[in-house]
Amino acid sequence: MAFKYLVIVESPAKAKTIEKYLGRNYKVMASVGHVRDLPKSKMGIDIEDNFEPHYISIRGKGDVIKNLRTQAKKAEKVYLASDPDREGEAIAWHLAYLLDLDLNDKNRVVFNEITKEAVKEAFKNPRTIDLNRVDAQQARRVLDRLVGYSISPILWKKVKKGLSAGRVQSIALKIIIDREKEIRQFIPEEYWTIDGNFQKGKKKFKGNFYGVKGKKVKLNTAEDVKEVMSLLNSKEYLVSKVEKKERRKKAPLPFTTSSLQQEAANRINFRTRKTMMVAQQLYEGIHLGKKGTVGLITYMRTDSTRLADSAKSDAAEYITDTFGKEFSSHKKQAIKNQKGAQDAHEAIRPSSVFNSPAEIGQYLDKDQLKLYTLIWNRFVASQMTPAVMDTVKATLEQNTVTFTATGSVVKFPGYLKVYPETTKDQDKSLPELVEGEMVKAIDLEQNQHFTQPPARFSEATLIKTLEEYGVGRPSTYAPTLDVIQRRYYVKLTNKRFEPTELGEIVNALIVEFFPQIINISFTAEMENDLDHVEEGEEEWKKVVDRFYQPFEKELEEAEEKIEKVQIKDEPAGFDCDLCGSPMVIKLGRYGKFYACSNFPECRNTKPIVKEIGVKCPKCHEGEVIERKSKKNRIFYGCSRYPECDYTSWDKPVGRNCPVCGKELVEKKIKGGGKQVVCVNGDYEEEVQK
């Protein structure tokens, strides 16, 4: 079929959606991501010639490029409609080079959402390729290549093959290891609490010990508690003070990439990589029956919390019609973007608020619906009025000892109607307390506690920390977390990052010999410099040179001073069942494993498995061992596999059900607890903490 205009986008899914909007004069093709890049086999940057990059066509993209060239020759005009960020701008620039397009031609089309209106409007206003934005992307690519291809060979030579270092990944690794050091050095401190259960009439409520004679008192020992308790001589307490306040809680801002990644982890249990993959599907388009294929959200890589005026007025209309006008925040919000945010496009929001999850849920798969609901709810909430809470704080007193009781009730839900936040927002009402009256203590619980070390980072808290430091950008968080796990520098234990021995070795070398790389303020400043390049205020090669001058000196010193690191094999404590030589524990790409010390003559290896001290409930011969699935999820199986195929996601406890005789397993329950249950469902018991 003849066509006038060729449109090139990045993904086939996006191409399919856009072609339906543009009509028969347009042919839409996909570049399938980048088409040119630096070569993998060498540095690809001429340091002597002012850091000139030498790009090549990406291996395997020959047919794609050939087809694009063929179709470009047939077209009257070629439009470049790659994504509206630095990477997308760079892809457009590389395509222009390969297709021999004029850089002065207005052939660059950008849209923040893939809807018929947005796409058609974008084609009415094409522009030239933004070379400043291309330069900002080139600067980042060159910087990352200089770091990776300079430090990685040193790590290969001095530590182990297959290792790598990078600007953002090295900082992420250091943050994780610094936290681990804090945990190891942490000394728990004892403290006590006295928690009271009180009653007024039939209503019971809780209060906590505050102090003596109006001053706050810390309870550090059992003796301190004893002293306080000796002052109490009755169950009757005077309500000496009642403070009532109204608290207003502002609606949250709409999502940026990092806040979406954090909330998706906390609320719907999505890993960072999964969040971005599902968001991409929602952005590129979902078939909505008679409505056709529609891009459901705006572009998902953004630092901005800005919203289009049209989106705000649609939200006001929807909120007013659905909940009433008192729920709509009609006033224009003064939205501040984070320092250093690239405000090229909007926050992440639904392309149309009228496509509510209830309306279109039937067309989405389970994961798409979960993420879309989260984005839709957050956007609608951001355009709603604050929640209003009535709070009460009461002081209860007896013989100079004071307890405090607090309560709150939602007076007006505001945005909480669609985006309830946490248990903090739920009603915790107190009985109507009046100054001067008496209430009764049912009992006073004396509890010993110990201070806890800081928690290890989860994906969500690590992203939040990187963002607070100004390190990395929306597009870099997911790949950074991915690479430090693939290199086995860290592992996820109970959804928290734990550094490996290998990670600690690599980090120690980088801290000692490449302090500039892991200097957080230097790296954050570098991000600002890249923003200045995009704004046309700075030349990209000068930014790279400023970084490279001190880095080159660090490289020379590292080559000279780093000694070969021996990662010693540990004795495994048993012999090889093939040749009789001692087995050792080796560190491999995916962690530790058993290997024969007689390598390469004997290549026997075995995985390291963890026995749980329970005989296999199926064959009664093998031991139940802890294994990991391909997705790193723990399950339990028989050590005699494949002779015995017993597997279970739940941990067997080695006892049988007293009701039916079937095996009992340990299951996790909501709230972090555990329960022992029968596999037939005939019996259950609480696990003692």
Disulfide bonds with the S-S distance in Angstrom:
none
